[in-house]
């Protein structure tokens, strides 16, 4: 099983750290595999209530509190150019 199949089959909550064109590219592949990215988060100093793909960008501690740190799969994404 490859990464995308593993993510599609996981019972854990998939979240993404980062925004930008790297995140856009990863989200495109996630959509192709039916992988739902539930939340986006950024560094605490960067979180200002901004939106990314229709969701409010949150800080990691809030995401952990809501879903439980042991129940997360974190996709790391940054700008690719």
PDB file of N, CA, C and O in Angstrom:
ATOM      1  N   UNK A   1       0.852  -1.176   0.000  1.00  0.00           N
ATOM      2  CA  UNK A   1       0.000   0.000   0.000  1.00  0.00           C
ATOM      3  C   UNK A   1       0.901   1.243   0.000  1.00  0.00           C
ATOM      4  O   UNK A   1       1.890   1.298   0.731  1.00  0.00           O
ATOM      5  N   UNK A   2       0.554   2.229  -0.817  1.00  0.00           N
ATOM      6  CA  UNK A   2       1.362   3.453  -0.845  1.00  0.00           C
ATOM      7  C   UNK A   2       0.808   4.483   0.147  1.00  0.00           C
ATOM      8  O   UNK A   2      -0.201   4.244   0.810  1.00  0.00           O
ATOM      9  N   UNK A   3       1.474   5.606   0.231  1.00  0.00           N
ATOM     10  CA  UNK A   3       1.100   6.660   1.180  1.00  0.00           C
ATOM     11  C   UNK A   3      -0.359   7.074   1.027  1.00  0.00           C
ATOM     12  O   UNK A   3      -1.085   7.155   2.017  1.00  0.00           O
ATOM     13  N   UNK A   4      -0.791   7.333  -0.191  1.00  0.00           N
ATOM     14  CA  UNK A   4      -2.132   7.854  -0.429  1.00  0.00           C
ATOM     15  C   UNK A   4      -3.189   6.823  -0.070  1.00  0.00           C
ATOM     16  O   UNK A   4      -4.230   7.178   0.482  1.00  0.00           O
ATOM     17  N   UNK A   5      -2.945   5.563  -0.372  1.00  0.00           N
ATOM     18  CA  UNK A   5      -3.877   4.500   0.008  1.00  0.00           C
ATOM     19  C   UNK A   5      -3.939   4.362   1.531  1.00  0.00           C
ATOM     20  O   UNK A   5      -5.010   4.149   2.099  1.00  0.00           O
ATOM     21  N   UNK A   6      -2.789   4.484   2.180  1.00  0.00           N
ATOM     22  CA  UNK A   6      -2.735   4.412   3.641  1.00  0.00           C
ATOM     23  C   UNK A   6      -3.535   5.550   4.260  1.00  0.00           C
ATOM     24  O   UNK A   6      -4.285   5.338   5.213  1.00  0.00           O
ATOM     25  N   UNK A   7      -3.378   6.751   3.727  1.00  0.00           N
ATOM     26  CA  UNK A   7      -4.129   7.903   4.240  1.00  0.00           C
ATOM     27  C   UNK A   7      -5.625   7.744   3.995  1.00  0.00           C
ATOM     28  O   UNK A   7      -6.437   8.099   4.849  1.00  0.00           O
ATOM     29  N   UNK A   8      -5.986   7.217   2.845  1.00  0.00           N
ATOM     30  CA  UNK A   8      -7.405   7.021   2.528  1.00  0.00           C
ATOM     31  C   UNK A   8      -8.046   6.001   3.465  1.00  0.00           C
ATOM     32  O   UNK A   8      -9.247   6.067   3.729  1.00  0.00           O
ATOM     33  N   UNK A   9      -7.252   5.063   3.964  1.00  0.00           N
ATOM     34  CA  UNK A   9      -7.787   3.987   4.806  1.00  0.00           C
ATOM     35  C   UNK A   9      -7.701   4.275   6.304  1.00  0.00           C
ATOM     36  O   UNK A   9      -8.261   3.528   7.106  1.00  0.00           O
ATOM     37  N   UNK A  10      -7.014   5.341   6.690  1.00  0.00           N
ATOM     38  CA  UNK A  10      -6.812   5.590   8.119  1.00  0.00           C
ATOM     39  C   UNK A  10      -8.106   6.013   8.815  1.00  0.00           C
ATOM     40  O   UNK A  10      -8.977   6.647   8.220  1.00  0.00           O
ATOM     41  N   UNK A  11      -8.202   5.648  10.079  1.00  0.00           N
ATOM     42  CA  UNK A  11      -9.309   6.104  10.919  1.00  0.00           C
ATOM     43  C   UNK A  11      -8.953   7.388  11.653  1.00  0.00           C
ATOM     44  O   UNK A  11      -9.797   7.994  12.313  1.00  0.00           O
ATOM     45  N   UNK A  12      -7.697   7.794  11.532  1.00  0.00           N
ATOM     46  CA  UNK A  12      -7.250   9.007  12.217  1.00  0.00           C
ATOM     47  C   UNK A  12      -7.694  10.243  11.446  1.00  0.00           C
ATOM     48  O   UNK A  12      -8.042  10.163  10.268  1.00  0.00           O
ATOM     49  N   UNK A  13      -7.676  11.374  12.119  1.00  0.00           N
ATOM     50  CA  UNK A  13      -8.046  12.647  11.516  1.00  0.00           C
ATOM     51  C   UNK A  13      -6.846  13.209  10.763  1.00  0.00           C
ATOM     52  O   UNK A  13      -5.761  13.354  11.327  1.00  0.00           O
ATOM     53  N   UNK A  14      -7.048  13.523   9.492  1.00  0.00           N
ATOM     54  CA  UNK A  14      -5.978  14.075   8.667  1.00  0.00           C
ATOM     55  C   UNK A  14      -6.054  15.598   8.728  1.00  0.00           C
ATOM     56  O   UNK A  14      -7.091  16.195   8.439  1.00  0.00           O
ATOM     57  N   UNK A  15      -4.930  16.217   9.111  1.00  0.00           N
ATOM     58  CA  UNK A  15      -4.832  17.672   9.191  1.00  0.00           C
ATOM     59  C   UNK A  15      -3.589  18.104   8.429  1.00  0.00           C
ATOM     60  O   UNK A  15      -2.703  17.296   8.153  1.00  0.00           O
ATOM     61  N   UNK A  16      -3.533  19.383   8.092  1.00  0.00           N
ATOM     62  CA  UNK A  16      -2.404  19.873   7.305  1.00  0.00           C
ATOM     63  C   UNK A  16      -1.753  21.070   7.975  1.00  0.00           C
ATOM     64  O   UNK A  16      -2.427  21.997   8.424  1.00  0.00           O
ATOM     65  N   UNK A  17      -0.420  21.031   8.035  1.00  0.00           N
ATOM     66  CA  UNK A  17       0.366  22.160   8.534  1.00  0.00           C
ATOM     67  C   UNK A  17       0.901  22.919   7.335  1.00  0.00           C
ATOM     68  O   UNK A  17       1.684  22.387   6.549  1.00  0.00           O
ATOM     69  N   UNK A  18       0.482  24.147   7.202  1.00  0.00           N
ATOM     70  CA  UNK A  18       0.971  24.985   6.122  1.00  0.00           C
ATOM     71  C   UNK A  18      -0.111  25.312   5.108  1.00  0.00           C
ATOM     72  O   UNK A  18      -1.161  24.674   5.042  1.00  0.00           O
ATOM     73  N   UNK A  19       0.190  26.322   4.331  1.00  0.00           N
ATOM     74  CA  UNK A  19      -0.715  26.795   3.284  1.00  0.00           C
ATOM     75  C   UNK A  19       0.140  27.180   2.090  1.00  0.00           C
ATOM     76  O   UNK A  19       1.369  27.150   2.158  1.00  0.00           O
ATOM     77  N   UNK A  20      -0.491  27.529   1.040  1.00  0.00           N
ATOM     78  CA  UNK A  20       0.230  27.956  -0.146  1.00  0.00           C
ATOM     79  C   UNK A  20       0.146  26.928  -1.255  1.00  0.00           C
ATOM     80  O   UNK A  20      -0.653  25.993  -1.194  1.00  0.00           O
ATOM     81  N   UNK A  21       0.991  27.111  -2.286  1.00  0.00           N
ATOM     82  CA  UNK A  21       0.857  26.249  -3.458  1.00  0.00           C
ATOM     83  C   UNK A  21       1.270  24.805  -3.179  1.00  0.00           C
ATOM     84  O   UNK A  21       0.782  23.895  -3.849  1.00  0.00           O
ATOM     85  N   UNK A  22       2.148  24.573  -2.220  1.00  0.00           N
ATOM     86  CA  UNK A  22       2.474  23.196  -1.846  1.00  0.00           C
ATOM     87  C   UNK A  22       1.268  22.500  -1.251  1.00  0.00           C
ATOM     88  O   UNK A  22       1.003  21.338  -1.562  1.00  0.00           O
ATOM     89  N   UNK A  23       0.541  23.193  -0.404  1.00  0.00           N
ATOM     90  CA  UNK A  23      -0.677  22.642   0.189  1.00  0.00           C
ATOM     91  C   UNK A  23      -1.740  22.422  -0.886  1.00  0.00           C
ATOM     92  O   UNK A  23      -2.457  21.421  -0.856  1.00  0.00           O
ATOM     93  N   UNK A  24      -1.842  23.341  -1.822  1.00  0.00           N
ATOM     94  CA  UNK A  24      -2.801  23.178  -2.920  1.00  0.00           C
ATOM     95  C   UNK A  24      -2.523  21.894  -3.696  1.00  0.00           C
ATOM     96  O   UNK A  24      -3.452  21.165  -4.047  1.00  0.00           O
ATOM     97  N   UNK A  25      -1.268  21.621  -3.959  1.00  0.00           N
ATOM     98  CA  UNK A  25      -0.895  20.417  -4.712  1.00  0.00           C
ATOM     99  C   UNK A  25      -1.224  19.149  -3.924  1.00  0.00           C
ATOM    100  O   UNK A  25      -1.739  18.183  -4.488  1.00  0.00           O
ATOM    101  N   UNK A  26      -0.931  19.151  -2.634  1.00  0.00           N
ATOM    102  CA  UNK A  26      -1.239  17.985  -1.801  1.00  0.00           C
ATOM    103  C   UNK A  26      -2.750  17.786  -1.712  1.00  0.00           C
ATOM    104  O   UNK A  26      -3.228  16.653  -1.765  1.00  0.00           O
ATOM    105  N   UNK A  27      -3.501  18.871  -1.577  1.00  0.00           N
ATOM    106  CA  UNK A  27      -4.962  18.765  -1.508  1.00  0.00           C
ATOM    107  C   UNK A  27      -5.551  18.185  -2.791  1.00  0.00           C
ATOM    108  O   UNK A  27      -6.522  17.430  -2.740  1.00  0.00           O
ATOM    109  N   UNK A  28      -4.982  18.526  -3.917  1.00  0.00           N
ATOM    110  CA  UNK A  28      -5.452  17.973  -5.191  1.00  0.00           C
ATOM    111  C   UNK A  28      -5.327  16.454  -5.197  1.00  0.00           C
ATOM    112  O   UNK A  28      -6.243  15.752  -5.626  1.00  0.00           O
ATOM    113  N   UNK A  29      -4.196  15.951  -4.723  1.00  0.00           N
ATOM    114  CA  UNK A  29      -4.001  14.497  -4.665  1.00  0.00           C
ATOM    115  C   UNK A  29      -4.928  13.878  -3.631  1.00  0.00           C
ATOM    116  O   UNK A  29      -5.497  12.813  -3.867  1.00  0.00           O
ATOM    117  N   UNK A  30      -5.085  14.536  -2.487  1.00  0.00           N
ATOM    118  CA  UNK A  30      -6.004  14.025  -1.464  1.00  0.00           C
ATOM    119  C   UNK A  30      -7.409  13.869  -2.037  1.00  0.00           C
ATOM    120  O   UNK A  30      -8.068  12.857  -1.800  1.00  0.00           O
ATOM    121  N   UNK A  31      -7.861  14.851  -2.777  1.00  0.00           N
ATOM    122  CA  UNK A  31      -9.191  14.783  -3.371  1.00  0.00           C
ATOM    123  C   UNK A  31      -9.299  13.599  -4.329  1.00  0.00           C
ATOM    124  O   UNK A  31     -10.333  12.932  -4.373  1.00  0.00           O
ATOM    125  N   UNK A  32      -8.253  13.335  -5.086  1.00  0.00           N
ATOM    126  CA  UNK A  32      -8.262  12.209  -6.034  1.00  0.00           C
ATOM    127  C   UNK A  32      -8.413  10.870  -5.307  1.00  0.00           C
ATOM    128  O   UNK A  32      -8.992   9.928  -5.848  1.00  0.00           O
ATOM    129  N   UNK A  33      -7.897  10.791  -4.094  1.00  0.00           N
ATOM    130  CA  UNK A  33      -7.952   9.554  -3.312  1.00  0.00           C
ATOM    131  C   UNK A  33      -9.082   9.541  -2.285  1.00  0.00           C
ATOM    132  O   UNK A  33      -9.221   8.579  -1.529  1.00  0.00           O
ATOM    133  N   UNK A  34      -9.881  10.593  -2.255  1.00  0.00           N
ATOM    134  CA  UNK A  34     -10.980  10.651  -1.297  1.00  0.00           C
ATOM    135  C   UNK A  34     -10.539  10.880   0.131  1.00  0.00           C
ATOM    136  O   UNK A  34     -11.216  10.459   1.069  1.00  0.00           O
ATOM    137  N   UNK A  35      -9.405  11.547   0.305  1.00  0.00           N
ATOM    138  CA  UNK A  35      -8.868  11.837   1.634  1.00  0.00           C
ATOM    139  C   UNK A  35      -9.366  13.214   2.068  1.00  0.00           C
ATOM    140  O   UNK A  35      -9.116  14.211   1.391  1.00  0.00           O
ATOM    141  N   UNK A  36     -10.066  13.266   3.193  1.00  0.00           N
ATOM    142  CA  UNK A  36     -10.561  14.537   3.706  1.00  0.00           C
ATOM    143  C   UNK A  36      -9.547  15.138   4.676  1.00  0.00           C
ATOM    144  O   UNK A  36      -9.172  14.515   5.669  1.00  0.00           O
ATOM    145  N   UNK A  37      -9.114  16.349   4.371  1.00  0.00           N
ATOM    146  CA  UNK A  37      -8.270  17.102   5.300  1.00  0.00           C
ATOM    147  C   UNK A  37      -9.219  17.932   6.152  1.00  0.00           C
ATOM    148  O   UNK A  37      -9.864  18.860   5.663  1.00  0.00           O
ATOM    149  N   UNK A  38      -9.296  17.583   7.437  1.00  0.00           N
ATOM    150  CA  UNK A  38     -10.293  18.190   8.325  1.00  0.00           C
ATOM    151  C   UNK A  38      -9.944  19.598   8.770  1.00  0.00           C
ATOM    152  O   UNK A  38     -10.824  20.446   8.920  1.00  0.00           O
ATOM    153  N   UNK A  39      -8.653  19.848   8.981  1.00  0.00           N
ATOM    154  CA  UNK A  39      -8.233  21.144   9.524  1.00  0.00           C
ATOM    155  C   UNK A  39      -6.915  21.564   8.896  1.00  0.00           C
ATOM    156  O   UNK A  39      -6.140  20.740   8.408  1.00  0.00           O
ATOM    157  N   UNK A  40      -6.683  22.877   8.924  1.00  0.00           N
ATOM    158  CA  UNK A  40      -5.391  23.451   8.550  1.00  0.00           C
ATOM    159  C   UNK A  40      -4.870  24.198   9.767  1.00  0.00           C
ATOM    160  O   UNK A  40      -5.620  24.883  10.462  1.00  0.00           O
ATOM    161  N   UNK A  41      -3.580  24.055  10.014  1.00  0.00           N
ATOM    162  CA  UNK A  41      -3.002  24.818  11.113  1.00  0.00           C
ATOM    163  C   UNK A  41      -1.685  25.416  10.690  1.00  0.00           C
ATOM    164  O   UNK A  41      -1.065  24.982   9.719  1.00  0.00           O
ATOM    165  N   UNK A  42      -1.265  26.428  11.440  1.00  0.00           N
ATOM    166  CA  UNK A  42      -0.027  27.149  11.172  1.00  0.00           C
ATOM    167  C   UNK A  42       0.660  27.436  12.499  1.00  0.00           C
ATOM    168  O   UNK A  42       0.110  27.162  13.566  1.00  0.00           O
ATOM    169  N   UNK A  43       1.843  27.978  12.425  1.00  0.00           N
ATOM    170  CA  UNK A  43       2.563  28.375  13.633  1.00  0.00           C
ATOM    171  C   UNK A  43       1.718  29.352  14.427  1.00  0.00           C
ATOM    172  O   UNK A  43       1.032  30.197  13.852  1.00  0.00           O
ATOM    173  N   UNK A  44       1.766  29.242  15.734  1.00  0.00           N
ATOM    174  CA  UNK A  44       0.922  30.064  16.603  1.00  0.00           C
ATOM    175  C   UNK A  44       1.017  31.552  16.269  1.00  0.00           C
ATOM    176  O   UNK A  44       0.001  32.246  16.269  1.00  0.00           O
ATOM    177  N   UNK A  45       2.219  32.052  15.987  1.00  0.00           N
ATOM    178  CA  UNK A  45       2.403  33.473  15.700  1.00  0.00           C
ATOM    179  C   UNK A  45       1.810  33.871  14.352  1.00  0.00           C
ATOM    180  O   UNK A  45       1.599  35.057  14.096  1.00  0.00           O
ATOM    181  N   UNK A  46       1.539  32.891  13.486  1.00  0.00           N
ATOM    182  CA  UNK A  46       1.026  33.165  12.147  1.00  0.00           C
ATOM    183  C   UNK A  46      -0.500  33.118  12.087  1.00  0.00           C
ATOM    184  O   UNK A  46      -1.095  33.672  11.163  1.00  0.00           O
ATOM    185  N   UNK A  47      -1.135  32.471  13.049  1.00  0.00           N
ATOM    186  CA  UNK A  47      -2.588  32.292  13.034  1.00  0.00           C
ATOM    187  C   UNK A  47      -3.262  33.612  13.392  1.00  0.00           C
ATOM    188  O   UNK A  47      -3.066  34.160  14.477  1.00  0.00           O
ATOM    189  N   UNK A  48      -4.064  34.109  12.443  1.00  0.00           N
ATOM    190  CA  UNK A  48      -4.769  35.380  12.631  1.00  0.00           C
ATOM    191  C   UNK A  48      -6.213  35.284  12.148  1.00  0.00           C
ATOM    192  O   UNK A  48      -6.811  36.293  11.772  1.00  0.00           O
ATOM    193  N   UNK A  49      -6.772  34.080  12.157  1.00  0.00           N
ATOM    194  CA  UNK A  49      -8.158  33.921  11.717  1.00  0.00           C
ATOM    195  C   UNK A  49      -8.314  33.842  10.212  1.00  0.00           C
ATOM    196  O   UNK A  49      -9.433  33.930   9.706  1.00  0.00           O
ATOM    197  N   UNK A  50      -7.215  33.676   9.482  1.00  0.00           N
ATOM    198  CA  UNK A  50      -7.299  33.607   8.032  1.00  0.00           C
ATOM    199  C   UNK A  50      -7.983  32.309   7.579  1.00  0.00           C
ATOM    200  O   UNK A  50      -8.062  31.337   8.330  1.00  0.00           O
ATOM    201  N   UNK A  51      -8.465  32.318   6.359  1.00  0.00           N
ATOM    202  CA  UNK A  51      -9.148  31.169   5.762  1.00  0.00           C
ATOM    203  C   UNK A  51      -8.246  30.527   4.705  1.00  0.00           C
ATOM    204  O   UNK A  51      -7.487  31.207   4.015  1.00  0.00           O
ATOM    205  N   UNK A  52      -8.349  29.197   4.599  1.00  0.00           N
ATOM    206  CA  UNK A  52      -7.644  28.463   3.547  1.00  0.00           C
ATOM    207  C   UNK A  52      -8.567  27.342   3.102  1.00  0.00           C
ATOM    208  O   UNK A  52      -8.954  26.490   3.902  1.00  0.00           O
ATOM    209  N   UNK A  53      -8.912  27.345   1.840  1.00  0.00           N
ATOM    210  CA  UNK A  53      -9.841  26.361   1.272  1.00  0.00           C
ATOM    211  C   UNK A  53     -11.135  26.282   2.092  1.00  0.00           C
ATOM    212  O   UNK A  53     -11.662  25.201   2.354  1.00  0.00           O
ATOM    213  N   UNK A  54     -11.626  27.459   2.486  1.00  0.00           N
ATOM    214  CA  UNK A  54     -12.913  27.533   3.163  1.00  0.00           C
ATOM    215  C   UNK A  54     -12.901  27.180   4.640  1.00  0.00           C
ATOM    216  O   UNK A  54     -13.954  27.119   5.275  1.00  0.00           O
ATOM    217  N   UNK A  55     -11.716  26.948   5.191  1.00  0.00           N
ATOM    218  CA  UNK A  55     -11.631  26.599   6.616  1.00  0.00           C
ATOM    219  C   UNK A  55     -10.756  27.619   7.334  1.00  0.00           C
ATOM    220  O   UNK A  55      -9.796  28.144   6.769  1.00  0.00           O
ATOM    221  N   UNK A  56     -11.101  27.886   8.578  1.00  0.00           N
ATOM    222  CA  UNK A  56     -10.293  28.799   9.378  1.00  0.00           C
ATOM    223  C   UNK A  56      -9.003  28.103   9.789  1.00  0.00           C
ATOM    224  O   UNK A  56      -9.027  26.982  10.296  1.00  0.00           O
ATOM    225  N   UNK A  57      -7.883  28.770   9.567  1.00  0.00           N
ATOM    226  CA  UNK A  57      -6.578  28.237   9.963  1.00  0.00           C
ATOM    227  C   UNK A  57      -6.461  28.358  11.475  1.00  0.00           C
ATOM    228  O   UNK A  57      -6.715  29.415  12.052  1.00  0.00           O
ATOM    229  N   UNK A  58      -6.069  27.254  12.105  1.00  0.00           N
ATOM    230  CA  UNK A  58      -6.037  27.188  13.564  1.00  0.00           C
ATOM    231  C   UNK A  58      -4.621  26.959  14.057  1.00  0.00           C
ATOM    232  O   UNK A  58      -3.713  26.711  13.264  1.00  0.00           O
ATOM    233  N   UNK A  59      -4.437  27.040  15.349  1.00  0.00           N
ATOM    234  CA  UNK A  59      -3.141  26.690  15.934  1.00  0.00           C
ATOM    235  C   UNK A  59      -3.175  25.204  16.312  1.00  0.00           C
ATOM    236  O   UNK A  59      -4.243  24.638  16.547  1.00  0.00           O
ATOM    237  N   UNK A  60      -2.010  24.595  16.367  1.00  0.00           N
ATOM    238  CA  UNK A  60      -1.899  23.158  16.576  1.00  0.00           C
ATOM    239  C   UNK A  60      -2.512  22.723  17.900  1.00  0.00           C
ATOM    240  O   UNK A  60      -3.159  21.678  17.965  1.00  0.00           O
ATOM    241  N   UNK A  61      -2.319  23.501  18.944  1.00  0.00           N
ATOM    242  CA  UNK A  61      -2.861  23.108  20.250  1.00  0.00           C
ATOM    243  C   UNK A  61      -4.383  23.007  20.215  1.00  0.00           C
ATOM    244  O   UNK A  61      -4.956  22.136  20.869  1.00  0.00           O
ATOM    245  N   UNK A  62      -5.043  23.883  19.464  1.00  0.00           N
ATOM    246  CA  UNK A  62      -6.506  23.814  19.340  1.00  0.00           C
ATOM    247  C   UNK A  62      -6.945  22.558  18.590  1.00  0.00           C
ATOM    248  O   UNK A  62      -7.937  21.924  18.950  1.00  0.00           O
ATOM    249  N   UNK A  63      -6.197  22.209  17.547  1.00  0.00           N
ATOM    250  CA  UNK A  63      -6.506  21.006  16.771  1.00  0.00           C
ATOM    251  C   UNK A  63      -6.316  19.763  17.648  1.00  0.00           C
ATOM    252  O   UNK A  63      -7.145  18.852  17.633  1.00  0.00           O
ATOM    253  N   UNK A  64      -5.227  19.735  18.406  1.00  0.00           N
ATOM    254  CA  UNK A  64      -4.970  18.606  19.312  1.00  0.00           C
ATOM    255  C   UNK A  64      -6.054  18.486  20.365  1.00  0.00           C
ATOM    256  O   UNK A  64      -6.490  17.382  20.693  1.00  0.00           O
ATOM    257  N   UNK A  65      -6.488  19.610  20.892  1.00  0.00           N
ATOM    258  CA  UNK A  65      -7.529  19.599  21.920  1.00  0.00           C
ATOM    259  C   UNK A  65      -8.838  19.036  21.354  1.00  0.00           C
ATOM    260  O   UNK A  65      -9.535  18.280  22.031  1.00  0.00           O
ATOM    261  N   UNK A  66      -9.163  19.401  20.133  1.00  0.00           N
ATOM    262  CA  UNK A  66     -10.420  18.951  19.543  1.00  0.00           C
ATOM    263  C   UNK A  66     -10.395  17.468  19.173  1.00  0.00           C
ATOM    264  O   UNK A  66     -11.363  16.755  19.437  1.00  0.00           O
ATOM    265  N   UNK A  67      -9.301  16.991  18.563  1.00  0.00           N
ATOM    266  CA  UNK A  67      -9.267  15.633  18.018  1.00  0.00           C
ATOM    267  C   UNK A  67      -8.419  14.651  18.824  1.00  0.00           C
ATOM    268  O   UNK A  67      -8.567  13.436  18.686  1.00  0.00           O
ATOM    269  N   UNK A  68      -7.532  15.180  19.662  1.00  0.00           N
ATOM    270  CA  UNK A  68      -6.592  14.339  20.394  1.00  0.00           C
ATOM    271  C   UNK A  68      -5.323  14.137  19.584  1.00  0.00           C
ATOM    272  O   UNK A  68      -5.382  13.703  18.433  1.00  0.00           O
ATOM    273  N   UNK A  69      -4.187  14.446  20.171  1.00  0.00           N
ATOM    274  CA  UNK A  69      -2.901  14.382  19.454  1.00  0.00           C
ATOM    275  C   UNK A  69      -2.610  12.984  18.922  1.00  0.00           C
ATOM    276  O   UNK A  69      -1.996  12.842  17.865  1.00  0.00           O
ATOM    277  N   UNK A  70      -3.039  11.961  19.633  1.00  0.00           N
ATOM    278  CA  UNK A  70      -2.784  10.585  19.196  1.00  0.00           C
ATOM    279  C   UNK A  70      -3.690  10.158  18.052  1.00  0.00           C
ATOM    280  O   UNK A  70      -3.494   9.093  17.465  1.00  0.00           O
ATOM    281  N   UNK A  71      -4.679  10.982  17.735  1.00  0.00           N
ATOM    282  CA  UNK A  71      -5.633  10.640  16.687  1.00  0.00           C
ATOM    283  C   UNK A  71      -5.397  11.449  15.410  1.00  0.00           C
ATOM    284  O   UNK A  71      -6.281  11.521  14.557  1.00  0.00           O
ATOM    285  N   UNK A  72      -4.218  12.060  15.268  1.00  0.00           N
ATOM    286  CA  UNK A  72      -3.948  12.910  14.115  1.00  0.00           C
ATOM    287  C   UNK A  72      -2.907  12.314  13.182  1.00  0.00           C
ATOM    288  O   UNK A  72      -1.954  11.662  13.609  1.00  0.00           O
ATOM    289  N   UNK A  73      -3.118  12.559  11.898  1.00  0.00           N
ATOM    290  CA  UNK A  73      -2.075  12.378  10.886  1.00  0.00           C
ATOM    291  C   UNK A  73      -1.826  13.778  10.346  1.00  0.00           C
ATOM    292  O   UNK A  73      -2.747  14.426   9.850  1.00  0.00           O
ATOM    293  N   UNK A  74      -0.584  14.247  10.438  1.00  0.00           N
ATOM    294  CA  UNK A  74      -0.251  15.607  10.017  1.00  0.00           C
ATOM    295  C   UNK A  74       0.478  15.557   8.678  1.00  0.00           C
ATOM    296  O   UNK A  74       1.531  14.933   8.550  1.00  0.00           O
ATOM    297  N   UNK A  75      -0.098  16.221   7.690  1.00  0.00           N
ATOM    298  CA  UNK A  75       0.562  16.402   6.405  1.00  0.00           C
ATOM    299  C   UNK A  75       1.279  17.747   6.448  1.00  0.00           C
ATOM    300  O   UNK A  75       0.664  18.769   6.753  1.00  0.00           O
ATOM    301  N   UNK A  76       2.554  17.753   6.151  1.00  0.00           N
ATOM    302  CA  UNK A  76       3.356  18.973   6.206  1.00  0.00           C
ATOM    303  C   UNK A  76       3.453  19.531   4.796  1.00  0.00           C
ATOM    304  O   UNK A  76       3.880  18.842   3.870  1.00  0.00           O
ATOM    305  N   UNK A  77       3.053  20.784   4.647  1.00  0.00           N
ATOM    306  CA  UNK A  77       3.059  21.397   3.316  1.00  0.00           C
ATOM    307  C   UNK A  77       3.569  22.817   3.402  1.00  0.00           C
ATOM    308  O   UNK A  77       3.225  23.576   4.308  1.00  0.00           O
ATOM    309  N   UNK A  78       4.388  23.148   2.446  1.00  0.00           N
ATOM    310  CA  UNK A  78       4.915  24.506   2.335  1.00  0.00           C
ATOM    311  C   UNK A  78       4.849  24.929   0.878  1.00  0.00           C
ATOM    312  O   UNK A  78       4.556  24.119  -0.002  1.00  0.00           O
ATOM    313  N   UNK A  79       5.118  26.173   0.637  1.00  0.00           N
ATOM    314  CA  UNK A  79       5.157  26.639  -0.743  1.00  0.00           C
ATOM    315  C   UNK A  79       6.248  25.908  -1.494  1.00  0.00           C
ATOM    316  O   UNK A  79       7.330  25.672  -0.957  1.00  0.00           O
ATOM    317  N   UNK A  80       5.965  25.547  -2.739  1.00  0.00           N
ATOM    318  CA  UNK A  80       6.953  24.794  -3.509  1.00  0.00           C
ATOM    319  C   UNK A  80       7.769  25.690  -4.427  1.00  0.00           C
ATOM    320  O   UNK A  80       8.686  25.220  -5.100  1.00  0.00           O
ATOM    321  N   UNK A  81       7.447  26.957  -4.459  1.00  0.00           N
ATOM    322  CA  UNK A  81       8.249  27.898  -5.259  1.00  0.00           C
ATOM    323  C   UNK A  81       8.128  29.291  -4.685  1.00  0.00           C
ATOM    324  O   UNK A  81       8.726  30.230  -5.210  1.00  0.00           O
TER     325      UNK A  81
END
